[in-house]
């Protein structure tokens, strides 16, 4: 969505110049953060365990630069709840035109989003600290100490319009190791970064996590097969380089997972672009009547999940929210009718749940899954999920 395609001849002409570029980019990122030895969540056993709350979100921002006063506190739920780790995925942080796809990376948009995230997570710290102190008499000391901690950026990565940013409370730093990132382009010619995924991984104590931020093929009318193919390519081609550094009792690099599905806990999020597999006019009528259940019976992604084809073994929480796409600019109204006149009359894409969050792995459960309707920056609405997860802790840590 939002692409400005050039001719195939043009892309083939410049492709030879790009072939030397690596489509898989890996980066070692600074280590994350700590947990007290007397943690009350630790349980008995050969390898003890500790519980964490992980926040994940996805938002296609439609190539629109965020205004300076955009407040992400509602999206990140910073005023009503508390999480240990935040993983934020964005799509189309820049317009998907030939200049951005083929030219040098534009970092200004990602830098702006980074700043907005930092403001939302940390500018409320004073208020949270005061509330935590007020609760000290009735809440465990460790809980209110954690709630006043600062959040630090663990890693961030941009590939054309895809941007991923991972944050953690400062008390978790030394227990996240072997952080890394892998980018796979699946767009024009099956390689360019207008579509594809940026995957980030890290080891939290002895448990491996992988978060995959995707932007899959757009369009209806048989597009599900192309989206399935994109997902298969991402799972197949994503690979994490070996980390030559090991410290603090972390596993040797040979023992670290190399592929997405090798990790203990995996979350796949993004503009997956799956649509409603039914006539557009009928779908619009059901949207107008807010018959979400009838629409979801024909949701392409749910059909894939139930059939166990491309997403065999993956799970998704119950979709109880309104479609996340396609909205009129700065409005809560869907693009639910045709525009233009005469031969220029254009049929708009029917509303759909394009923006989704899936997960797999034992020791992980989803506590919340919802759409955030208050953000009207683009024709998509952000989606967020909260996971409770258990991590294995080595003896003596």
C-alpha positions as CSV (number, residue, x, y, z in Angstrom):
1,X,0.0,0.0,0.0
2,X,1.2,3.5,-0.8
3,X,3.7,2.3,-3.4
4,X,4.7,4.4,-6.5
5,X,6.0,1.6,-8.9
6,X,8.5,2.2,-11.7
7,X,8.6,0.1,-14.8
8,X,10.2,-3.3,-14.6
9,X,12.8,-2.3,-17.1
10,X,14.0,0.5,-14.9
11,X,14.3,-1.7,-11.9
12,X,16.2,-4.4,-13.9
13,X,18.6,-1.7,-15.2
14,X,19.6,-0.6,-11.8
15,X,19.5,-4.0,-10.2
16,X,23.0,-4.9,-11.2
17,X,24.2,-1.9,-9.2
18,X,22.4,-3.1,-6.1
19,X,23.4,-6.7,-6.2
20,X,26.6,-6.0,-4.4
21,X,24.5,-4.7,-1.5
22,X,23.7,-7.2,1.2
23,X,20.0,-7.7,1.7
24,X,20.6,-9.3,5.0
25,X,22.0,-6.8,7.4
26,X,23.0,-7.9,10.8
27,X,24.1,-5.8,13.8
28,X,25.3,-6.6,17.2
29,X,23.5,-4.4,19.7
30,X,24.4,-3.3,23.2
31,X,23.4,-5.6,26.0
32,X,20.2,-5.3,28.1
33,X,19.6,-5.3,31.8
34,X,19.1,-6.8,35.2
35,X,17.1,-8.7,37.8
36,X,17.7,-9.0,41.5
37,X,18.8,-12.3,42.9
38,X,16.0,-12.2,45.5
39,X,13.3,-11.8,42.8
40,X,10.0,-13.0,44.4
41,X,8.9,-14.4,41.0
42,X,11.7,-17.0,41.0
43,X,10.4,-20.5,41.4
44,X,12.1,-23.7,42.6
45,X,13.7,-26.1,40.2
46,X,17.0,-27.0,38.6
47,X,16.7,-23.9,36.4
48,X,14.6,-21.2,38.0
49,X,12.2,-19.1,36.1
50,X,11.0,-15.5,36.2
51,X,8.0,-13.9,34.6
52,X,7.9,-10.8,32.5
53,X,5.3,-8.6,30.6
54,X,6.1,-7.8,27.0
55,X,4.3,-5.1,25.0
56,X,4.3,-5.4,21.2
57,X,2.6,-3.1,18.6
58,X,2.4,-2.5,14.9
59,X,1.4,0.6,12.9
60,X,1.5,1.4,9.2
61,X,1.9,5.2,9.2
62,X,1.4,5.6,5.5
63,X,4.6,7.5,4.7
64,X,3.3,10.5,6.8
65,X,5.9,12.3,9.0
66,X,4.7,12.4,12.6
67,X,3.9,15.9,14.0
68,X,6.1,17.2,16.8
69,X,3.2,17.1,19.2
70,X,2.2,13.4,18.5
71,X,1.7,11.8,21.9
72,X,2.3,8.0,22.0
73,X,1.4,7.5,25.7
74,X,-2.0,6.1,24.9
75,X,-0.6,3.7,22.3
76,X,2.1,2.5,24.7
77,X,-0.3,2.5,27.6
78,X,2.2,4.1,29.9
79,X,-0.3,5.8,32.2
80,X,-2.4,2.7,33.1
81,X,0.0,-0.2,33.1
82,X,3.6,-1.3,33.3
83,X,5.7,-3.6,31.0
84,X,9.2,-4.9,31.1
85,X,10.0,-4.8,27.4
86,X,8.4,-2.8,24.5
87,X,8.8,-3.9,20.9
88,X,7.4,-1.4,18.4
89,X,7.1,-2.1,14.7
90,X,6.2,0.4,12.0
91,X,5.7,0.2,8.3
92,X,5.9,3.0,5.7
93,X,7.8,5.4,7.9
94,X,8.9,6.9,4.5
95,X,6.8,6.9,1.3
96,X,7.5,3.7,-0.8
97,X,8.7,5.5,-3.9
98,X,11.6,4.6,-6.1
99,X,13.9,7.2,-4.5
100,X,13.4,5.8,-1.0
101,X,13.5,2.1,-2.2
102,X,16.6,2.4,-4.3
103,X,18.4,5.4,-2.9
104,X,20.3,6.0,0.4
105,X,18.5,5.4,3.6
106,X,16.5,8.3,5.0
107,X,17.1,8.2,8.8
108,X,15.2,11.4,9.7
109,X,11.8,9.7,10.0
110,X,13.1,6.8,12.2
111,X,15.0,9.3,14.3
112,X,11.7,11.3,14.9
113,X,9.8,8.1,15.8
114,X,12.6,7.2,18.2
115,X,12.3,10.5,19.9
116,X,8.6,10.3,20.3
117,X,8.9,6.8,21.8
118,X,11.5,7.9,24.3
119,X,9.3,10.9,25.3
120,X,6.2,8.6,25.8
121,X,8.1,6.0,27.9
122,X,10.3,8.3,30.0
123,X,8.6,11.8,30.3
124,X,5.9,10.2,32.5
125,X,8.5,8.8,34.9
126,X,8.1,11.6,37.5
127,X,4.4,11.0,37.7
128,X,4.9,7.3,37.9
129,X,7.5,7.7,40.6
130,X,5.1,9.7,42.7
131,X,2.4,7.2,42.3
132,X,4.8,4.3,43.0
133,X,5.9,6.0,46.2
134,X,2.3,6.6,47.2
135,X,1.6,2.8,46.7
136,X,4.7,1.7,48.5
137,X,2.7,0.9,51.6
138,X,0.5,-1.5,49.8
139,X,2.6,-2.8,46.9
140,X,5.7,-5.0,46.9
141,X,8.8,-2.9,47.1
142,X,10.3,-4.4,43.9
143,X,7.2,-3.6,42.0
144,X,7.1,0.1,42.7
145,X,10.9,0.3,42.2
146,X,10.6,-1.2,38.7
147,X,7.7,1.1,37.8
148,X,9.9,4.2,38.3
149,X,12.8,2.9,36.2
150,X,13.9,4.6,33.1
151,X,13.5,2.8,29.7
152,X,16.4,2.5,27.4
153,X,16.6,1.6,23.7
154,X,18.0,-1.8,23.3
155,X,18.1,-1.8,19.5
156,X,16.5,-0.2,16.5
157,X,16.7,-1.0,12.8
158,X,15.2,0.5,9.6
159,X,14.9,-1.1,6.1
160,X,13.3,1.4,3.7
161,X,9.8,1.9,5.3
162,X,10.0,-0.8,8.0
163,X,11.3,0.4,11.4
164,X,11.6,-1.7,14.6
165,X,12.5,-0.3,18.0
166,X,13.1,-2.4,21.2
167,X,13.1,-0.8,24.6
168,X,13.5,-2.3,28.1
169,X,13.5,-1.0,31.7
170,X,17.0,-0.2,32.9
171,X,16.9,-2.9,35.5
172,X,17.0,-5.6,32.8
173,X,20.2,-4.6,31.0
174,X,22.7,-7.2,31.9
175,X,20.4,-10.2,31.4
176,X,19.7,-9.6,27.7
177,X,22.6,-10.8,25.5
178,X,23.3,-11.8,21.9
179,X,21.0,-9.1,20.5
180,X,21.0,-9.1,16.7
181,X,19.0,-8.1,13.7
182,X,18.3,-9.5,10.2
183,X,16.6,-7.7,7.3
184,X,15.0,-9.4,4.3
185,X,13.7,-7.5,1.3
186,X,10.8,-9.2,-0.5
187,X,9.5,-6.4,-2.7
188,X,10.3,-5.5,-6.3
189,X,12.2,-8.3,-8.0
190,X,11.6,-10.3,-4.8
191,X,14.6,-8.6,-3.2
192,X,14.0,-4.9,-2.7
193,X,13.0,-3.5,0.7
194,X,9.6,-1.9,-0.2
195,X,8.2,-5.1,1.3
196,X,9.8,-7.7,3.5
197,X,10.7,-7.9,7.2
198,X,13.1,-6.7,9.9
199,X,13.7,-9.3,12.6
200,X,15.3,-8.7,15.9
201,X,16.3,-11.3,18.4
202,X,17.9,-11.5,21.9
203,X,18.5,-13.9,24.7
204,X,16.7,-12.9,28.0
205,X,18.5,-14.9,30.7
206,X,18.5,-18.4,29.0
207,X,15.4,-17.9,26.8
208,X,15.6,-16.8,23.2
209,X,13.1,-14.3,21.7
210,X,12.6,-13.2,18.1
211,X,10.3,-10.4,16.9
212,X,9.5,-10.2,13.2
213,X,8.2,-7.0,11.8
214,X,6.6,-7.6,8.3
215,X,5.1,-5.7,5.4
216,X,3.7,-8.3,3.0
217,X,2.4,-8.0,-0.5
218,X,-0.7,-5.7,-0.9
219,X,-3.9,-6.0,-2.9
220,X,-6.8,-8.4,-3.1
221,X,-7.9,-10.8,-5.9
222,X,-5.4,-13.6,-5.3
223,X,-3.1,-11.6,-3.2
224,X,-3.2,-14.1,-0.4
225,X,-0.9,-16.4,-2.4
226,X,1.6,-13.6,-2.8
227,X,1.4,-12.8,0.9
228,X,2.0,-16.5,1.8
229,X,5.0,-16.5,-0.5
230,X,6.4,-13.4,1.1
231,X,6.0,-15.0,4.6
232,X,7.7,-18.2,3.4
233,X,10.6,-16.2,2.0
234,X,11.0,-14.2,5.2
235,X,11.0,-17.4,7.4
236,X,13.4,-19.1,5.0
237,X,15.9,-16.3,4.3
238,X,16.1,-14.7,7.7
239,X,19.3,-15.8,9.4
240,X,21.2,-14.4,12.3
241,X,25.0,-14.1,12.2
242,X,27.1,-15.8,14.9
243,X,28.0,-13.5,17.8
244,X,31.7,-14.1,18.6
245,X,31.3,-12.6,22.1
246,X,29.9,-14.5,25.0
247,X,29.8,-13.4,28.6
248,X,28.0,-13.8,31.9
249,X,27.2,-17.5,31.5
250,X,25.3,-17.0,28.2
251,X,25.3,-20.0,25.8
252,X,28.2,-20.4,23.4
253,X,27.4,-18.9,20.0
254,X,27.1,-22.4,18.4
255,X,24.1,-23.0,20.6
256,X,22.2,-19.8,19.6
257,X,19.3,-20.1,17.2
258,X,20.1,-19.0,13.7
259,X,16.6,-19.1,12.1
260,X,13.3,-17.4,13.2
261,X,11.5,-20.7,14.1
262,X,14.5,-21.9,16.2
263,X,13.8,-19.4,18.9
264,X,11.9,-20.2,22.1
265,X,9.4,-17.4,21.8
266,X,8.5,-15.7,18.5
267,X,6.2,-12.8,17.7
268,X,5.3,-11.9,14.1
269,X,3.7,-8.5,13.7
270,X,3.0,-6.0,11.0
271,X,0.9,-4.9,8.0
272,X,0.4,-8.5,6.8
273,X,-2.1,-7.2,4.3
274,X,-4.5,-10.1,4.4
275,X,-8.0,-9.1,3.2
276,X,-11.6,-10.3,3.3
277,X,-12.1,-13.1,0.8
278,X,-15.6,-12.0,-0.4
279,X,-17.2,-9.6,-2.8
280,X,-16.2,-6.1,-2.1
281,X,-19.7,-4.7,-2.2
282,X,-21.0,-7.4,0.2
283,X,-18.0,-6.8,2.5
284,X,-18.8,-3.0,2.6
285,X,-22.4,-3.8,3.6
286,X,-21.2,-5.9,6.5
287,X,-18.7,-3.3,7.6
288,X,-21.6,-0.7,7.6
289,X,-23.6,-3.0,9.8
290,X,-20.5,-3.7,12.0
291,X,-21.0,-7.5,11.4
292,X,-17.4,-8.3,12.4
293,X,-18.1,-11.9,13.0
294,X,-19.4,-12.5,9.5
295,X,-16.5,-10.7,8.0
296,X,-14.0,-12.6,10.0
297,X,-15.4,-15.9,8.7
298,X,-13.9,-14.8,5.4
299,X,-10.7,-13.3,6.7
300,X,-7.8,-14.6,4.7
301,X,-5.3,-14.9,7.6
302,X,-7.8,-16.7,9.8
303,X,-8.5,-19.1,6.9
304,X,-4.7,-19.7,6.6
305,X,-4.4,-20.3,10.3
306,X,-7.3,-22.7,10.5
307,X,-6.0,-24.6,7.4
308,X,-2.5,-24.9,9.0
309,X,-0.8,-24.0,5.7
310,X,1.7,-21.1,5.8
311,X,1.2,-20.3,9.5
312,X,1.1,-23.8,10.9
313,X,1.8,-23.7,14.6
314,X,1.2,-20.0,15.0
315,X,-1.5,-18.5,17.2
316,X,-3.5,-15.3,17.2
317,X,-5.7,-13.8,19.9
318,X,-9.4,-13.3,19.3
319,X,-10.0,-10.4,16.9
320,X,-12.8,-8.4,18.6
321,X,-12.0,-5.0,17.3
322,X,-13.0,-3.1,14.1
323,X,-11.0,-3.4,10.9
324,X,-7.7,-1.6,11.0
325,X,-7.7,-0.4,7.3
326,X,-8.7,1.6,5.2
327,X,-9.7,4.9,6.7
328,X,-10.3,8.4,5.3
329,X,-7.5,10.9,6.1
330,X,-7.9,12.3,9.7
331,X,-11.2,10.5,10.1
332,X,-12.8,7.4,11.7
333,X,-14.8,6.8,8.5
334,X,-13.8,3.9,6.2
335,X,-13.1,4.4,2.6
336,X,-16.1,2.3,1.9
337,X,-17.3,3.6,-1.5
338,X,-16.0,4.3,-5.0
339,X,-14.4,7.6,-5.7
340,X,-14.1,9.7,-8.9
341,X,-16.4,9.9,-11.9
342,X,-16.8,8.3,-15.3
343,X,-13.8,6.3,-16.6
344,X,-11.7,7.6,-13.7
345,X,-14.0,6.2,-11.1
346,X,-11.9,4.2,-8.7
347,X,-13.1,1.4,-6.4
348,X,-11.4,1.8,-3.0
349,X,-10.2,-1.3,-1.2
350,X,-12.7,-2.8,1.2
351,X,-11.9,-2.5,4.9
352,X,-9.9,-5.3,6.3
353,X,-7.8,-6.4,9.3
354,X,-4.5,-5.9,7.6
355,X,-2.5,-5.2,10.8
356,X,-2.0,-8.3,13.0
357,X,0.1,-9.9,15.7
358,X,0.8,-13.6,15.8
359,X,3.0,-15.7,18.2
360,X,4.3,-19.1,18.8
361,X,6.3,-20.9,21.6
362,X,5.6,-22.4,25.0
363,X,5.8,-20.4,28.2
364,X,4.1,-17.5,26.6
365,X,0.5,-16.3,26.7
366,X,-1.4,-13.3,25.3
367,X,-3.2,-11.1,27.9
368,X,-4.4,-8.3,25.6
369,X,-5.0,-7.9,21.8
370,X,-6.6,-4.7,20.6
371,X,-6.8,-1.9,18.1
372,X,-5.9,1.7,19.1
373,X,-8.5,3.9,17.5
374,X,-7.4,7.3,18.6
375,X,-4.6,7.7,16.1
376,X,-5.6,9.1,12.7
377,X,-2.2,9.8,11.2
378,X,-2.7,7.3,8.3
379,X,-5.3,5.1,6.7
380,X,-4.3,2.3,9.2
381,X,-5.0,2.0,12.9
382,X,-2.3,0.7,15.2
383,X,-2.7,-2.7,16.9
384,X,-1.1,-3.8,20.2
385,X,-0.7,-6.9,22.2
386,X,0.5,-7.8,25.7
387,X,2.2,-11.1,26.5
388,X,3.1,-12.7,29.8
389,X,6.2,-14.9,29.3
390,X,8.3,-17.1,31.5
391,X,12.1,-17.1,31.1
392,X,14.5,-19.7,32.3
393,X,17.3,-18.5,34.7
394,X,20.5,-20.5,35.1
395,X,21.4,-21.5,38.6
396,X,23.6,-19.0,40.4
397,X,22.4,-16.0,38.2
